[in-house]
Amino acid sequence: WNTDEVEAVIARAQTVIMAPQIELRADVGRFRTLLMVPALLRARRNPDGKQLQDVVPPALYARWAPLKARWIGRSDRVERWRPVFAAGELYASAIARMRMRQDGIIEPVVTRLAKAHRVPIVRTDLEIRVDDTKAALREFGGAPLDDLPCFERMLARIERDLQHMGERANAWAVGDIDALRALQGENTYTVCMRTFTQGALAKRLGVEDVDRRVEAKWLEAAETALAQNQTTFAVLPMSLVLGEHGYL
């Protein structure tokens, strides 16, 4: 990553295309992740007051317990949460303890440079509107979730992939494409998103098939830019650049 080189390309570009995101517009606010709304209104807790060990198979819970003790500590509040949210909290804590970060560092830099050079920014966010959030969350809170695949995949990633995350970050920083290809991580995000994008409630809220819809919006913007521009600067996460089903 070299900011001067990035700025040189943006300065001569006609368009900057930002990475695709999902934006949820609800009557309680705007969110860039589907995980935030249930967390906001306590819908992340297990129905009927159940504990995590009541809803997770014993073998999985035996893997969870030492990881939770190492990365979260003594706090037991996550023991009341549904597996998908407990796993997300474990992952966030592990990342922070490893002195890494989840939030993007690229978008603010690219946005600042595009504005400085007066280059139009094209956003390809998929907007989902939820009008009666509290009613939807009441239904969500009592509905069964198929979130054990996400829970298991997240545990596996923390058990095996934390060291590789740091190596991938360093490889990205110096542009080592061969190392990035060799260190491809497990696609945990896709598995976990299915927890929220499948089922009757997801269909009613319009959050089904989001991966295909997001890809279609970004590719449409890219095709338009290729047809109209001499130079375009575009942003994508590495998983969508190098992945088996990447946009390139």
C-alpha contacts under 8 A as a table, 3 or more apart, distances in Angstrom:
res1	aa1	res2	aa2	distance
1	W	172	W	7.41
1	W	173	A	5.16
1	W	174	V	6.18
1	W	175	G	6.75
2	N	5	E	5.47
2	N	6	V	6.36
3	T	6	V	4.97
3	T	7	E	6.05
4	D	7	E	5.11
4	D	8	A	6.23
5	E	8	A	5.07
5	E	9	V	6.53
6	V	9	V	5.39
6	V	10	I	6.25
7	E	10	I	5.02
7	E	11	A	5.89
7	E	113	L	6.29
8	A	11	A	5.23
8	A	12	R	6.80
9	V	12	R	5.54
9	V	13	A	6.19
9	V	231	T	7.87
9	V	233	F	6.87
10	I	13	A	4.95
10	I	16	V	7.21
10	I	113	L	7.13
10	I	114	A	6.39
10	I	117	H	7.56
10	I	119	V	7.42
10	I	232	T	7.58
10	I	233	F	6.01
11	A	113	L	7.96
11	A	114	A	7.48
11	A	117	H	5.69
11	A	119	V	7.47
12	R	231	T	6.78
13	A	16	V	7.17
13	A	119	V	6.94
13	A	229	N	7.84
13	A	230	Q	7.34
13	A	231	T	4.59
13	A	232	T	5.01
13	A	233	F	6.37
14	Q	119	V	6.05
14	Q	120	P	7.01
14	Q	229	N	6.07
14	Q	230	Q	7.25
14	Q	231	T	6.03
14	Q	232	T	5.95
15	T	119	V	5.84
15	T	120	P	5.26
15	T	121	I	6.07
15	T	122	V	6.97
15	T	225	A	7.22
15	T	229	N	7.51
15	T	231	T	7.44
15	T	232	T	5.13
15	T	233	F	6.44
16	V	114	A	7.03
16	V	119	V	6.78
16	V	120	P	6.26
16	V	121	I	4.83
16	V	122	V	6.00
16	V	232	T	5.94
16	V	233	F	4.78
16	V	234	A	5.62
16	V	235	V	8.00
17	I	121	I	5.99
17	I	122	V	4.76
17	I	123	R	6.15
17	I	124	T	7.63
17	I	221	A	7.40
17	I	222	A	7.57
17	I	232	T	7.54
17	I	233	F	6.32
17	I	234	A	4.53
17	I	235	V	6.25
18	M	107	E	7.46
18	M	121	I	7.13
18	M	122	V	6.25
18	M	123	R	5.37
18	M	124	T	6.89
18	M	234	A	5.99
18	M	235	V	5.10
18	M	236	L	7.32
19	A	123	R	7.40
19	A	124	T	7.12
19	A	218	W	7.82
19	A	234	A	7.38
19	A	235	V	4.92
19	A	236	L	4.82
19	A	237	P	7.09
20	P	123	R	7.14
20	P	124	T	5.18
20	P	125	D	5.19
20	P	126	L	7.51
20	P	214	V	6.49
20	P	215	E	7.76
20	P	218	W	6.37
20	P	236	L	7.49
21	Q	32	R	7.06
21	Q	124	T	7.08
21	Q	125	D	4.68
21	Q	126	L	6.33
21	Q	214	V	7.40
22	I	32	R	5.82
22	I	33	T	6.63
22	I	125	D	5.48
22	I	126	L	4.85
22	I	127	E	6.12
22	I	128	I	7.51
22	I	214	V	7.67
23	E	30	R	6.95
23	E	31	F	5.67
23	E	32	R	4.65
23	E	33	T	6.80
23	E	125	D	6.42
23	E	126	L	6.06
23	E	127	E	4.89
23	E	128	I	6.26
24	L	30	R	5.71
24	L	31	F	5.09
24	L	32	R	6.29
24	L	33	T	7.15
24	L	34	L	6.97
24	L	127	E	5.93
24	L	128	I	4.86
24	L	129	R	5.97
24	L	130	V	7.39
25	R	29	G	6.30
25	R	30	R	4.67
25	R	31	F	6.61
25	R	127	E	6.98
25	R	128	I	5.99
25	R	129	R	4.75
25	R	130	V	6.22
26	A	29	G	5.31
26	A	30	R	6.08
26	A	129	R	5.83
26	A	130	V	4.75
26	A	131	D	5.87
26	A	132	D	7.53
26	A	133	T	6.23
27	D	130	V	7.00
27	D	131	D	5.83
27	D	132	D	6.70
27	D	133	T	6.32
28	V	133	T	7.10
31	F	34	L	7.19
31	F	36	M	6.76
31	F	37	V	7.48
33	T	36	M	5.84
34	L	37	V	6.28
34	L	38	P	7.85
34	L	196	F	7.52
35	L	38	P	6.22
35	L	39	A	6.56
35	L	85	F	7.77
36	M	39	A	5.15
36	M	40	L	6.04
37	V	40	L	4.99
37	V	41	L	6.59
38	P	41	L	5.47
38	P	42	R	5.98
38	P	43	A	4.61
38	P	44	R	5.43
38	P	137	L	6.62
39	A	42	R	5.29
39	A	43	A	6.13
39	A	44	R	5.40
40	L	43	A	7.68
41	L	44	R	7.94
41	L	134	K	7.96
41	L	137	L	7.64
42	R	45	R	6.16
43	A	46	N	7.98
43	A	137	L	6.26
43	A	138	R	7.37
43	A	140	F	7.00
43	A	141	G	4.91
44	R	81	W	5.58
44	R	82	R	5.81
44	R	85	F	6.34
44	R	141	G	7.17
45	R	49	G	7.61
45	R	80	R	5.63
45	R	81	W	4.15
45	R	82	R	5.48
45	R	141	G	7.48
46	N	49	G	5.97
46	N	50	K	5.53
46	N	51	Q	6.91
46	N	52	L	7.64
46	N	80	R	6.09
46	N	81	W	5.35
46	N	82	R	4.92
46	N	141	G	7.64
47	P	50	K	6.26
47	P	141	G	6.55
47	P	142	G	5.83
49	G	80	R	7.13
50	K	54	D	6.08
50	K	55	V	7.37
50	K	80	R	6.57
51	Q	54	D	5.28
51	Q	55	V	7.02
51	Q	79	E	5.50
51	Q	80	R	4.78
51	Q	81	W	7.19
52	L	55	V	5.50
52	L	56	V	6.09
52	L	78	V	7.91
52	L	79	E	5.00
52	L	80	R	5.90
52	L	81	W	6.47
52	L	82	R	6.66
52	L	83	P	6.71
53	Q	56	V	5.31
53	Q	57	P	7.38
53	Q	58	P	7.25
53	Q	61	Y	6.19
53	Q	79	E	7.59
54	D	57	P	7.95
55	V	83	P	7.98
56	V	60	L	6.42
56	V	61	Y	6.04
56	V	83	P	7.42
56	V	148	L	7.32
57	P	60	L	5.42
57	P	61	Y	6.23
58	P	61	Y	5.03
58	P	62	A	6.06
59	A	62	A	5.15
59	A	63	R	6.65
60	L	63	R	5.18
60	L	64	W	6.22
60	L	152	E	6.96
61	Y	64	W	4.77
61	Y	65	A	6.09
62	A	65	A	5.56
62	A	66	P	7.45
63	R	66	P	6.38
63	R	67	L	6.88
63	R	155	L	7.44
64	W	67	L	5.32
64	W	68	K	5.94
64	W	155	L	6.88
65	A	68	K	5.17
65	A	69	A	6.18
66	P	69	A	5.00
66	P	70	R	6.12
67	L	70	R	5.12
67	L	71	W	6.02
67	L	72	I	7.86
67	L	90	L	7.78
67	L	155	L	8.00
67	L	159	E	7.97
68	K	71	W	5.42
68	K	72	I	5.17
68	K	73	G	6.33
68	K	90	L	6.48
69	A	72	I	5.79
69	A	73	G	4.54
69	A	74	R	6.46
70	R	73	G	5.91
71	W	90	L	6.63
71	W	93	S	5.84
71	W	94	A	5.24
71	W	97	R	7.07
72	I	75	S	6.94
72	I	90	L	6.45
72	I	93	S	6.08
72	I	94	A	7.64
75	S	78	V	7.48
76	D	79	E	5.32
76	D	80	R	7.65
77	R	80	R	5.91
77	R	81	W	7.44
78	V	81	W	5.10
78	V	85	F	7.92
78	V	86	A	5.43
78	V	89	E	7.65
79	E	86	A	7.27
81	W	85	F	6.18
81	W	86	A	5.69
82	R	85	F	5.59
82	R	86	A	6.17
83	P	86	A	5.04
83	P	87	A	5.96
83	P	147	D	6.28
83	P	148	L	6.55
83	P	150	C	7.94
83	P	151	F	5.68
84	V	87	A	5.27
84	V	88	G	6.25
84	V	147	D	5.51
84	V	148	L	7.29
84	V	150	C	6.17
84	V	151	F	5.60
84	V	192	C	7.13
84	V	195	T	7.86
85	F	88	G	4.94
85	F	89	E	6.21
86	A	89	E	5.18
86	A	90	L	6.25
86	A	151	F	7.98
87	A	90	L	5.04
87	A	91	Y	6.16
87	A	150	C	7.83
87	A	151	F	5.57
87	A	154	M	6.15
87	A	155	L	7.17
88	G	91	Y	5.12
88	G	92	A	6.17
88	G	154	M	7.74
89	E	92	A	5.12
89	E	93	S	6.11
90	L	93	S	5.21
90	L	94	A	6.12
91	Y	94	A	5.13
91	Y	95	I	6.14
91	Y	154	M	7.23
91	Y	158	I	6.89
92	A	95	I	5.21
92	A	96	A	6.23
92	A	102	Q	7.64
93	S	96	A	5.15
93	S	97	R	6.08
94	A	97	R	5.09
94	A	98	M	6.13
94	A	158	I	7.58
95	I	98	M	5.14
95	I	99	R	6.47
95	I	100	M	5.31
95	I	101	R	6.24
95	I	102	Q	7.41
95	I	162	L	7.84
96	A	99	R	5.06
96	A	100	M	5.51
96	A	101	R	6.18
97	R	100	M	7.46
100	M	166	G	7.69
104	G	107	E	6.52
105	I	108	P	6.47
105	I	109	V	7.22
106	I	109	V	5.42
106	I	110	V	6.17
107	E	110	V	5.18
107	E	111	T	5.86
108	P	111	T	5.16
108	P	112	R	6.09
109	V	112	R	5.22
109	V	113	L	6.27
110	V	113	L	5.19
110	V	114	A	6.06
111	T	114	A	5.17
111	T	115	K	6.19
111	T	121	I	7.69
112	R	115	K	5.28
112	R	116	A	6.12
113	L	116	A	4.97
113	L	117	H	6.28
114	A	117	H	5.31
114	A	118	R	5.84
114	A	119	V	4.99
114	A	120	P	7.04
114	A	121	I	7.03
115	K	118	R	4.78
115	K	119	V	6.20
115	K	120	P	7.74
116	A	119	V	7.88
122	V	221	A	7.63
124	T	214	V	7.47
124	T	217	K	5.77
124	T	218	W	5.48
124	T	221	A	7.34
125	D	214	V	7.14
125	D	217	K	7.79
126	L	210	V	7.95
126	L	213	R	7.40
126	L	214	V	5.90
126	L	217	K	7.67
128	I	205	L	7.83
128	I	206	G	6.69
128	I	207	V	6.87
129	R	205	L	7.54
129	R	206	G	7.90
130	V	133	T	5.89
130	V	205	L	6.39
132	D	135	A	5.61
132	D	136	A	6.39
133	T	136	A	5.10
133	T	137	L	6.07
134	K	137	L	5.06
134	K	138	R	6.12
135	A	138	R	5.11
135	A	139	E	6.41
136	A	139	E	5.18
136	A	140	F	6.09
136	A	201	L	7.73
137	L	140	F	4.67
137	L	141	G	5.79
138	R	141	G	5.09
138	R	142	G	6.61
139	E	142	G	5.54
139	E	143	A	6.15
139	E	201	L	7.87
140	F	143	A	5.20
140	F	201	L	7.47
145	L	195	T	6.47
146	D	149	P	7.26
146	D	195	T	5.83
147	D	150	C	5.27
147	D	151	F	6.27
147	D	192	C	7.09
147	D	195	T	5.47
148	L	151	F	4.84
148	L	152	E	6.04
149	P	152	E	5.24
149	P	153	R	6.06
149	P	191	V	6.97
149	P	192	C	7.54
150	C	153	R	5.13
150	C	154	M	6.02
150	C	188	T	6.97
150	C	191	V	5.62
150	C	192	C	4.63
150	C	195	T	7.58
151	F	154	M	5.26
151	F	155	L	6.30
151	F	192	C	7.91
152	E	155	L	5.20
152	E	156	A	6.25
153	R	156	A	5.09
153	R	157	R	6.19
153	R	188	T	6.07
153	R	191	V	7.80
154	M	157	R	5.07
154	M	158	I	6.28
154	M	188	T	6.40
155	L	158	I	5.23
155	L	159	E	6.07
156	A	159	E	5.03
156	A	160	R	6.03
156	A	161	D	7.71
157	R	160	R	5.31
157	R	161	D	4.92
157	R	162	L	7.04
157	R	186	E	6.89
157	R	188	T	7.68
158	I	161	D	5.60
158	I	162	L	5.60
159	E	162	L	7.12
160	R	163	Q	7.57
161	D	164	H	5.12
161	D	165	M	6.21
161	D	185	G	7.13
162	L	165	M	5.16
162	L	166	G	6.96
163	Q	166	G	5.52
163	Q	167	E	6.57
164	H	167	E	4.87
164	H	168	R	5.95
164	H	183	L	6.67
164	H	185	G	7.79
165	M	168	R	5.09
165	M	169	A	6.16
165	M	185	G	7.78
166	G	169	A	5.04
166	G	170	N	6.30
167	E	170	N	5.18
167	E	171	A	6.11
167	E	183	L	7.92
168	R	171	A	4.93
168	R	172	W	6.05
168	R	179	A	7.35
168	R	180	L	5.94
168	R	183	L	6.44
169	A	172	W	5.14
169	A	173	A	6.24
170	N	173	A	5.03
170	N	174	V	6.49
171	A	174	V	5.46
171	A	175	G	5.90
171	A	176	D	4.89
171	A	177	I	7.24
171	A	179	A	6.20
171	A	180	L	6.17
172	W	175	G	5.00
172	W	176	D	6.22
172	W	177	I	7.47
172	W	180	L	6.95
173	A	176	D	7.91
176	D	179	A	5.50
176	D	180	L	6.38
177	I	180	L	4.95
177	I	181	R	6.17
178	D	181	R	5.18
178	D	182	A	6.23
179	A	182	A	4.99
179	A	183	L	5.99
180	L	183	L	5.12
180	L	184	Q	6.24
181	R	184	Q	5.62
181	R	242	L	6.77
184	Q	239	S	7.87
184	Q	243	G	7.80
187	N	190	T	5.96
187	N	191	V	7.02
188	T	191	V	5.35
188	T	192	C	6.21
189	Y	192	C	5.21
189	Y	193	M	6.03
190	T	193	M	5.18
190	T	194	R	6.49
191	V	194	R	5.47
191	V	195	T	7.37
192	C	195	T	5.52
192	C	196	F	7.72
193	M	196	F	5.55
193	M	197	T	6.25
194	R	197	T	4.88
194	R	198	Q	5.76
195	T	198	Q	6.34
196	F	199	G	7.97
196	F	202	A	6.44
196	F	207	V	7.67
197	T	202	A	5.19
197	T	203	K	7.54
197	T	207	V	5.42
197	T	208	E	4.64
197	T	209	D	6.84
197	T	210	V	7.33
198	Q	201	L	7.81
198	Q	202	A	5.62
198	Q	203	K	7.12
198	Q	208	E	6.03
199	G	202	A	5.49
199	G	203	K	6.43
200	A	203	K	5.16
200	A	204	R	6.22
201	L	204	R	5.07
201	L	205	L	6.16
202	A	205	L	5.15
202	A	206	G	6.05
202	A	207	V	5.16
202	A	208	E	5.66
203	K	206	G	5.09
203	K	207	V	6.12
203	K	208	E	5.43
204	R	207	V	7.86
207	V	210	V	6.04
209	D	212	R	5.81
209	D	213	R	6.52
210	V	213	R	5.04
210	V	214	V	5.93
211	D	214	V	5.26
211	D	215	E	6.12
212	R	215	E	5.16
212	R	216	A	6.12
213	R	216	A	5.13
213	R	217	K	6.38
214	V	217	K	5.29
214	V	218	W	6.38
215	E	218	W	5.28
215	E	219	L	6.05
215	E	247	Y	7.42
216	A	219	L	5.24
216	A	220	E	6.02
217	K	220	E	5.19
217	K	221	A	6.41
218	W	221	A	5.20
218	W	222	A	6.25
219	L	222	A	4.90
219	L	223	E	6.04
219	L	247	Y	7.35
220	E	223	E	5.20
220	E	224	T	6.20
221	A	224	T	5.17
221	A	225	A	6.20
222	A	225	A	5.08
222	A	226	L	6.16
223	E	226	L	5.11
223	E	227	A	6.24
224	T	227	A	5.19
224	T	228	Q	6.17
225	A	228	Q	5.19
225	A	229	N	5.33
225	A	232	T	6.60
226	L	229	N	5.79
226	L	230	Q	7.56
226	L	232	T	7.63
229	N	232	T	6.48
236	L	240	L	6.29
236	L	241	V	6.62
237	P	240	L	5.58
237	P	241	V	6.64
238	M	241	V	4.83
238	M	242	L	5.91
238	M	243	G	7.50
239	S	242	L	5.55
239	S	243	G	4.93
239	S	246	G	6.81
240	L	243	G	5.48
240	L	245	H	7.17
240	L	246	G	4.16
240	L	247	Y	5.62
240	L	248	L	7.63
241	V	246	G	5.10
241	V	247	Y	6.12
241	V	248	L	5.94
242	L	246	G	5.87
242	L	248	L	7.96
243	G	246	G	4.70
